[in-house]
Amino acid sequence: MVTSGIEKKFSKELINWYLRNKRELPWRETVDPYPIWLSEIILQQTRVQQGLPYYFSFLKHFPTVNDLANASEKQILSLWQGLGYYSRARNLHKTAQLVVSDYAGSFPDTYINLLKLKGVGPYTAAAIASFAFKEQVAVVDGNVYRVLTRIFGIYEDITLNTTKKVIAELAQKLVPQKLPDIYNQAIMEFGAMHCTPANPNCSTCPFARSCVANAAGDQKILPIKTKAKAKQERFFNYFMVRCGDEVLMKERGSNDIWQGLFEFLLFETKKKTSFSGILKIVPLIPEKNIQAEYGPYKHILSHQILHATFYSVEVTKKQFAAIKKEYALEEVNIREITATPKPVLITKYLKAHKF
């Protein structure tokens, strides 16, 4: 790793770049830890433009941490639909309740104490501590990894704990005593807007002359990261069983990525299964009752690729009751289905067919 004299001027030049180029984002206009925390949780694994509507929606429905703490999990999951990683939403709720019950409605004001909150890891704690309370602590996310490995020439695998420690120490060393909040916003913005993964704008970069990656032509290989394992493919066969205005659904259980969300009657198969093959595993649903087949819909998660096929089924009251009992399902009125928290796959299907 080459550090040279760039360390001395790094924070100043980065802040100057930020003040000229920053995006105007609502959570940057406040030092209130509640909206800052809310934005950080929403933006985990989420692009800013995708997260913005959710940020505004949550603040509209829950203006304070007390409002969020007093909401039901169903309300929160319903607003969260489409963002994925639903454990974030559940942790959001638990943290709000903890802040109200254990901290009298005020967020802890130090990095160390923020780490005690549910779903708040080192990055989020550092972001809140620096943005809201101006604590001199470094934020380290994917953007920061990319900027530091390229500029300072860190060629070790960033998935290794030893490399993470090196980067964390360097990141902390670079945070200025004055304006740590602005600096942290600056380095993340620089990674997101300028030192991008595929096409970094090296020609107008303030660090072009001192950047190790630029000098060596290694922008495309840094940061070095072990290739992820191939994603598991799963095949879902959903049956939207309906009788009049009532539809059968089931809430996903605990220890599930979709815990608390509702879905239709589901049969998972190891591979794509033919219509005749599907009929063999759902004996309570006669073929004549299946009105239509839709899909497959494809949905990509961090470690899985889901392929979902939907079958629209209209049954009699007697059949409806039998299927409900056999598979421990719940009745949901078709007019309430939009507000019912559900996986994005279900939402895509319902929107496509105007439910």
Solvent accessible surface area in square Angstrom, and as a share of the most:
residue,aa,sasa,rsa
1,M,115,0.52
2,V,88,0.50
3,T,41,0.24
4,S,77,0.49
5,G,47,0.46
6,I,5,0.03
7,E,36,0.16
8,K,188,0.80
9,K,100,0.42
10,F,0,0.00
11,S,19,0.12
12,K,140,0.60
13,E,47,0.21
14,L,0,0.00
15,I,17,0.09
16,N,62,0.32
17,W,11,0.04
18,Y,5,0.02
19,L,103,0.51
20,R,167,0.61
21,N,71,0.36
22,K,71,0.30
23,R,64,0.23
24,E,128,0.57
25,L,9,0.05
26,P,41,0.26
27,W,17,0.06
28,R,47,0.17
29,E,121,0.54
30,T,43,0.25
31,V,94,0.54
32,D,69,0.36
33,P,24,0.15
34,Y,11,0.04
35,P,14,0.09
36,I,3,0.01
37,W,1,0.00
38,L,0,0.00
39,S,1,0.00
40,E,11,0.05
41,I,8,0.04
42,I,0,0.00
43,L,39,0.19
44,Q,50,0.22
45,Q,144,0.64
46,T,19,0.11
47,R,176,0.64
48,V,27,0.16
49,Q,129,0.57
50,Q,63,0.28
51,G,0,0.00
52,L,30,0.15
53,P,81,0.51
54,Y,41,0.15
55,Y,6,0.02
56,F,108,0.45
57,S,30,0.19
58,F,0,0.00
59,L,46,0.23
60,K,165,0.70
61,H,100,0.45
62,F,11,0.04
63,P,80,0.50
64,T,63,0.37
65,V,9,0.05
66,N,66,0.34
67,D,55,0.29
68,L,0,0.00
69,A,9,0.07
70,N,127,0.65
71,A,11,0.09
72,S,53,0.34
73,E,64,0.29
74,K,110,0.46
75,Q,98,0.43
76,I,1,0.00
77,L,2,0.01
78,S,27,0.17
79,L,40,0.20
80,W,0,0.00
81,Q,28,0.12
82,G,27,0.26
83,L,10,0.05
84,G,18,0.18
85,Y,95,0.36
86,Y,5,0.02
87,S,58,0.37
88,R,18,0.06
89,A,0,0.00
90,R,17,0.06
91,N,35,0.18
92,L,1,0.01
93,H,16,0.07
94,K,101,0.43
95,T,1,0.00
96,A,0,0.00
97,Q,77,0.34
98,L,53,0.26
99,V,0,0.00
100,V,49,0.28
101,S,83,0.54
102,D,94,0.49
103,Y,68,0.26
104,A,96,0.75
105,G,21,0.20
106,S,72,0.46
107,F,16,0.07
108,P,9,0.06
109,D,82,0.42
110,T,52,0.30
111,Y,44,0.17
112,I,115,0.59
113,N,53,0.27
114,L,0,0.00
115,L,62,0.31
116,K,132,0.56
117,L,5,0.03
118,K,100,0.42
119,G,37,0.36
120,V,9,0.05
121,G,30,0.28
122,P,93,0.58
123,Y,53,0.20
124,T,3,0.02
125,A,0,0.00
126,A,1,0.01
127,A,0,0.00
128,I,0,0.00
129,A,0,0.00
130,S,0,0.00
131,F,13,0.05
132,A,13,0.10
133,F,70,0.29
134,K,112,0.48
135,E,56,0.25
136,Q,79,0.35
137,V,18,0.10
138,A,13,0.10
139,V,2,0.01
140,V,37,0.21
141,D,31,0.16
142,G,47,0.45
143,N,35,0.18
144,V,1,0.00
145,Y,39,0.15
146,R,25,0.09
147,V,0,0.00
148,L,0,0.00
149,T,0,0.00
150,R,5,0.02
151,I,4,0.02
152,F,0,0.00
153,G,4,0.04
154,I,1,0.00
155,Y,83,0.31
156,E,94,0.42
157,D,26,0.13
158,I,18,0.09
159,T,55,0.32
160,L,93,0.46
161,N,120,0.62
162,T,101,0.59
163,T,3,0.02
164,K,84,0.36
165,K,130,0.55
166,V,61,0.35
167,I,0,0.00
168,A,47,0.36
169,E,97,0.44
170,L,9,0.04
171,A,3,0.03
172,Q,74,0.33
173,K,141,0.60
174,L,9,0.05
175,V,4,0.02
176,P,29,0.18
177,Q,150,0.67
178,K,168,0.71
179,L,93,0.47
180,P,3,0.02
181,D,13,0.07
182,I,49,0.25
183,Y,3,0.01
184,N,1,0.00
185,Q,14,0.06
186,A,0,0.00
187,I,2,0.01
188,M,20,0.09
189,E,0,0.00
190,F,1,0.00
191,G,0,0.00
192,A,39,0.30
193,M,95,0.42
194,H,18,0.08
195,C,12,0.07
196,T,32,0.18
197,P,88,0.55
198,A,67,0.52
199,N,124,0.64
200,P,27,0.17
201,N,70,0.36
202,C,33,0.20
203,S,106,0.69
204,T,92,0.53
205,C,22,0.13
206,P,48,0.30
207,F,2,0.01
208,A,27,0.21
209,R,245,0.89
210,S,43,0.28
211,C,11,0.06
212,V,30,0.17
213,A,0,0.00
214,N,47,0.24
215,A,91,0.71
216,A,63,0.49
217,G,56,0.54
218,D,30,0.15
219,Q,32,0.14
220,K,181,0.76
221,I,93,0.47
222,L,3,0.01
223,P,37,0.23
224,I,60,0.30
225,K,137,0.58
226,T,84,0.49
227,K,187,0.79
228,A,98,0.76
229,K,188,0.80
230,A,103,0.79
231,K,84,0.36
232,Q,108,0.48
233,E,93,0.42
234,R,52,0.19
235,F,41,0.17
236,F,3,0.01
237,N,7,0.04
238,Y,0,0.00
239,F,0,0.00
240,M,3,0.01
241,V,0,0.00
242,R,66,0.24
243,C,24,0.15
244,G,48,0.46
245,D,61,0.31
246,E,48,0.22
247,V,0,0.00
248,L,0,0.00
249,M,0,0.00
250,K,91,0.39
251,E,80,0.36
252,R,37,0.14
253,G,47,0.46
254,S,82,0.53
255,N,155,0.80
256,D,39,0.20
257,I,89,0.45
258,W,9,0.03
259,Q,53,0.23
260,G,6,0.05
261,L,0,0.00
262,F,21,0.09
263,E,12,0.05
264,F,1,0.01
265,L,9,0.04
266,L,43,0.21
267,F,35,0.15
268,E,80,0.36
269,T,26,0.15
270,K,198,0.84
271,K,148,0.63
272,K,129,0.55
273,T,38,0.22
274,S,70,0.45
275,F,67,0.28
276,S,69,0.44
277,G,18,0.18
278,I,0,0.00
279,L,39,0.19
280,K,165,0.70
281,I,71,0.36
282,V,1,0.01
283,P,107,0.67
284,L,66,0.33
285,I,5,0.03
286,P,46,0.29
287,E,104,0.46
288,K,177,0.75
289,N,21,0.11
290,I,22,0.11
291,Q,124,0.55
292,A,31,0.24
293,E,94,0.42
294,Y,67,0.25
295,G,49,0.47
296,P,80,0.50
297,Y,43,0.16
298,K,117,0.50
299,H,32,0.14
300,I,98,0.50
301,L,35,0.17
302,S,51,0.33
303,H,140,0.63
304,Q,38,0.17
305,I,33,0.17
306,L,1,0.01
307,H,33,0.15
308,A,0,0.00
309,T,12,0.07
310,F,0,0.00
311,Y,2,0.01
312,S,20,0.13
313,V,1,0.01
314,E,63,0.28
315,V,10,0.06
316,T,78,0.45
317,K,166,0.70
318,K,173,0.73
319,Q,44,0.20
320,F,13,0.05
321,A,58,0.45
322,A,47,0.36
323,I,1,0.00
324,K,70,0.30
325,K,177,0.75
326,E,112,0.50
327,Y,49,0.19
328,A,70,0.54
329,L,9,0.04
330,E,83,0.37
331,E,81,0.36
332,V,15,0.09
333,N,29,0.15
334,I,25,0.13
335,R,180,0.66
336,E,104,0.47
337,I,1,0.01
338,T,97,0.56
339,A,68,0.53
340,T,6,0.03
341,P,1,0.00
342,K,5,0.02
343,P,0,0.00
344,V,29,0.17
345,L,0,0.00
346,I,0,0.00
347,T,25,0.15
348,K,83,0.35
349,Y,1,0.00
350,L,7,0.03
351,K,152,0.64
352,A,60,0.47
353,H,59,0.26
354,K,186,0.79
355,F,82,0.34
